[in-house]
């Protein structure tokens, strides 16, 4: 018999943080049905009313930020400061979305054209329905929180399936909404815990939109189940981050950024490519920055000399450091173009913007430390295009991802009894003048 519960282990001492149920297909259908009941009253509220309702949730999250950060530290194996930054990023994004949603999702008038001035059009954004957010592998708390926040503010109830690395903290994050808004519609935000079978069942259920964040392998299974159920999907594979260190980079800043990568992750190690001329200096800076130790069972990080194949063992770093000579840089760029879902950090004093323009990655940062990158996020769109990934899930585009555009056309009263087109075509001179005007308008451009 398959297990009915699973334990979340504290990575600091190996103790059990909590036991969570493995929700099957029946439990998933019940959760989607509860969300369907909450869809109508939540969609009927205006974006401003939704933002005001979620503002109390943000206050509850901030009051319990220390507890959430401590839980994230024990569950994901992060430092307490790193866990606090993750919680802060999630709260900051919620604040940005509260302020942006009323204007981004507001109705606006659209012109009908000069040939039909009697028509008036209005474009509005209506919710998709029930949204499923599925995480797997090693997505950050910020990624799952921002997708859920955008879906809620767009007017959709959310059924969240947290991955194994974020089960406890995302469950507590969901419970905070119930404490802050006890009068909110039941089923507005639910967490269904489980494994890959739970994720596949949720993707193939009667939801209206799927947002998947996680490993590419699990993404294939989840998106396949969604395609069979005719559910539109926003799929963002989470791959290992890549760092490029040029010869003119600030090595101390680059080493500090690399030292903080990959802590608590179970996925493939991040990749750092260093110019051969600064390899030794970068290695010294990396040791000085206090890089984390290699994970158990992984080979030591390796670098390569210019023009040779002898490996240089780098002491200490958790990441793989490879050196690319100048003739192979184009190969590196083409490899990154083939993985548009990659998150690339470029460190170069003079050529950072040029290198970023050559890459096809969805997220590129130039000479940006981790703290500054966290502060810059919020209203930025986050997406992965191509290679089984498509669709934004944050920023203004993310808010509109979880909504559908609807256009209403109506006839309005004009001050003249006849339309301008009818007046122009009522006589032969008018028809000639109209034809000449259209010829000048279109043929001479």
N, C-alpha and C positions, 0 to 999 in steps of 0.2 A: 504494500500500500504506500502511496506517496505520502511524505510528511505533511502534517497539517499545520505545523508551526516551525519557526526557525528562530535562532538566537542571534542577536547582534552583540559582537564581542568588543570589549574595551581594548583598544590597541596599545594602551599604555601599560596594562598589567594583566591582560588576558581574561579578566572577569567578564561576566555576562551583563550587558547593559539592559537588556530586556528581551522578551519573547514576543514575536509578532505572528499573526496568522498568515498562512498561505491561502489567499483568496482564490477560489476556483471560478468556473464559468457561472455557476449559480449566483455566487456573491457578486461577481462583476455585473451581471444583469440586474441584480437588485440595486446596486449603486447607481447604475445608469438610469434606472427607473426613478430613483429619488431625485437625481439631478434633473430629469425631464420635468418633474413636478415643479422644481424651482425655476425652470427656464422662463416661463411666462411672466411672473411678477418681477424677476430681475431684469428681463429685457424691456419691460414697460417703463422702468425707471430711466431718467435721463442720465447722460454721462456725468453731469455734475452731481446728481444725487448718488450715483454709484461711488464717485470719488469721495463724497462726504461720508458715506457709509464705511469705506475702507480706511478713512483717516484714523478712526478709532483703533482699527487693527494695527496700523503702523505704530500708534502709541503703545499698544500692548506688546508688540514685537520689541520696541526699543526698551521698554521697562524690563523685559526678560532677556535682553541681549546677552548679558553675562552668562546666564544659564544656557542659552542656545550656543554660545561660543564654547563653553565648557563641554557641552554634549558633542559638538562638532569636533572638538579637539580629541575626545576619547574615541569617537566612532571612526573618524577619517585619519587619525594619526597626525594631525597638523599641530604646529605650535599654537599656543593660546593667542598670540598676537595675530597670526595668520587667520585663525578661525574667527577672531573678532573682526578682522577686515572683511571676511566673507559675509558675516552678518550685517556689517555696516553697508556694504555694497547693495545687499538685498533691500535694506530699509531705505537707502537713498534712491534706488530705482523706483520703489513704490511711491516715494514722495514726488519724483519727477512725473510718473505716470498719472498721479492724481491731478497734477496741474496741467498736463498736456492733453489728457483725454477729452475734456470738454471742447477744446478748440479743434483737435485733430478729427474727432468724430462728429463735429457739428454739421448740420445741413447747410448747403450753400446753393445759390442760384447759378444756373448755367445758361448761357445765351443760346438761343435757337437759330441764330443766323439772320442775315439780312433779307433772305427770301421769305422767311416766316416770322416776321416780328410780332405777330399776334399770339405766338406760342411762348409760354413760359415754362422753364424746366427747373426742377429742384433735385439735387443729388444729396442723398442721405445714406448713412451707414447703419445697417441692421445686423444684429448678432447672427452668428452661424447656428447656434443651438448649444448642444452639449459638447464640450471640448475635453479630450483625453490628453494628458501630458504624461509621457512615459520617459523615464530616465533609466539608463543602464551603464555599467562600467564606471567611469570616473568623471562625470560632469560635475561642475562646481555647484555650490548652493545658489550662487548668483544666477546661473543659467536656468535652473529649474524655477527659481523664484520669479525671475523676470518674465518667463513665458507664462507662468500662472497668473501673474499680475496683469499682463496685457490682455489675456483671455477674459479675466474677470471684469476689467474695466470696459472691455468691448461689449459686455452684456451677456456673457456666457457662463453657465455653471461649469465647474471643472472637476473632473475625476483624475486624481494624481496617483500615479504608480511610482513610488520612489525606488531608485536602485539600491543595491545592497550596501553601498557605501554611505548612503544618506537616509536610510530608513528611519532611524530614531529621530534625527534632527528635523526631517521634513514632516514627520508625524506630529512632533511638537509644534512646528511652524503652522500646521493646519489647525491644531487644537487652539492656537492663540486667536484665530478668527472666531471660534465659537465662544470664547470667553469675552472677546471685545464686542461681538454682535450677537447676543443671545436671541434677539428677535429677527435675525436674518432668515431668509427662506431656508428650510431644511434641505440639505443636499446641495447647497451652493458651492461648497468646497469640501471634497472628501478625499481621503487617502486609502487606497486599496493596496496592501502590502502583499508581497509574494516574490515569485521568481520569474523566469522567462515565460513560463506557461501563463502566468497571470497577465504579463504584458501582451502576449499574443491574443489572449482572450479579450482583453480590453480593446486592442486595435481592431479586432474583428467584430466588435459589438455594435449596437445601434447608436453610435456616437456620430456627431456631425463634422468633426474635425479632429485630426490627430497631430500632435506635436511630439516628435521623438528626439531625444538628446542622449547620445551614448555611443557605444562602440559600433563600428561599421558592420561587423558580423551580425550582431543582434539586430541592427537596423534593417538588414535584409529580411530577416524573419518577420519583424514587426510590420514593415512596410508592405510585405507580401500579403499578410493577413488583412491589412487595411485595403489593399487593392482588390482583394477578393470580395470584401464587403462594400466596395464602391465608396470608401471614406477618403476624402481629400487629406493629404498628409503634408506636414512641414517636417522634413527630415534633416537633421544636422548631425552628421557623424562627428564624434569627438576623437580627434587623432592627437598624436604626440606633438607638442609644440616644437618649433624649430627656431634656433637662434643663429644669426650670421654675425660674426665679429670680423670687421675689416681691419687692415693695418693701421688706419688712422682713428680707430675707435678709442673711446675712454675706457681703458681696460678695467679700471677699478669699478666703474659703474656697471660695465657688462658682466664682470665676475659676480658682483653683488646680485644682479638680476638672475644669473644662472644658478647661483647658490640656493635661491629660493624655489627653484623649479622642482616639481615632481615629488614633493614630500607627501607621504600618505597615499600615493597613487598605486594602483595595481596594474595599470596598463603598461604599454611599451614605454621605455624611458625616453625623455626628451632628447633631441638631437641638437648639438652645438657644433657649428663649423667655424673654425678659427683659421685665419690667414697664417701660412707657415712662418712668416717673419716675426710674428708676435706670439707664437705658441708658448715659448718658455716664460715670457713675461705674463701671459694670461694664466698659465698654470700657477705661477707664484701668487698672483692676485686671487685666484680661485681658492687656493689654500688659505690665504689670509682672510678671505671672506667667510671661512667656516663652512665649506660645502658639506652636505650630509654624506654619511657613509653609504657605500653601495648596498643594495638590498641583498638579502640572503638568497643564494642560488643563482645570482647573476654574475656574468664575467666582469672583470675589471674594465674600466673605461679605457679605450685605446685611442691613440692618435697616430698619425703617419708622417714620416719625414718627407720633405720635398723631393720628388723624383725617386723615391724608394718605397719599399714595402715593409720595412722593419717597423714593428709596432713600438710605440713609446708608452709604457705604462704610466698612467697619471694617477698619483696617489689621492684617494679620497673622494673625488666627485661622484655624485649619484648618477650623472648623465654620461652619455657617450659623446666624446669630443673627437671629431674627425677634422683633419686638415685637408682642405681642397686647394690644389695649386691653380694658378691662373688658367692653364689650358682646360681644366675641368670645371670651371665656374659656370660655363654655359650649360653643361650637363646638369649641374645642381639646379640652375634656374628652370630648366625644362622639367626636372623631376618635381619641383614645387608647383609648376603650372599644371601638372597632371593630378595634383592633390589640392584642389581649390578650397577644401575645408580646413586646411592647415592654418594654424595660428603662428605667424612668423614675427620675430623681433629682430630688427636690423640695428646694428651699432656701427655707425660710421659718421665722422665729423663733417665730411665734405660731400659724400656721395649717398647719404642715407635716403633722401627723397628719390634719387634716380634708381637705386636698387629696389625701393618699394614699388616704383612704377613698373619695373620689369616683372615682378612677381604676380601671379594670378591668385594669390591666397585671398580668402575672404576677410581676414583680419591681419593687418600689418601695422606694427608700431615701430617708430624710428627714435632711437636714443631715449626711450621712455622707461624709467624705473617702474617697479611693480606698484608702488604707492601712487605715483602719478597716473598710471594707467587705470587703477581702480577709481580714482577721483574723476577721471575724464569720462568714464562710462555712465550710462544712465539713459540719455537720449540717443545714444549711438545705435544704429541698426546692427543686429548680429545675425548672420546668415551664412549658409554654405551652399554655393551654387555649383551644379554639376556633380559628377561622380557620386550619384545616389544621394546628393544632398541638395535641397532647394527650399527657398522661402525664408524670410526674416521672421524672427520671433521676439524682437525687442525694438525699441525706438518707435518713431511714428509709423514706419512701415509695419512694425510688429503689431501695433494696435489695429491697423487695418487688415492684417492677415487674418485675424479672428472675426472679421465682419465682412458683410457683402454689400457692395454698392448697389443702391436702388435709385432709379431715376423716375420722377413723376412729371408728366407733361400735361399742361392745362392750357386752354384757350383763354386769353385775357382780352379785356375791352380796350379798343384803340379810340383815340379822339376823332378819327376820320371814319365815315361810313363805309368806305372802300379801302381795300388793302393797297399799299403802294405798288405791288406787282400788278394788280388788276388795273390801276390807273395808267401804268406805263404801257400795258399791252392793249389798251382800249382803242388806240388809233395807230395808223401806219407810221407816222413820225415817232410815236412813242416806242413802237416795236424796233424801229431802226436804231433809235438812241439806246435802247436797252441792249440790243445786240452789240453795238459799238462799245458800250461800257463794259460788258462782259468780255469782249475781245481784249480790251486794254487791261482788264483785271487779271486775265489768266494767260493770254498768249504772249504777253511781253515780259513776263517774270523770268 
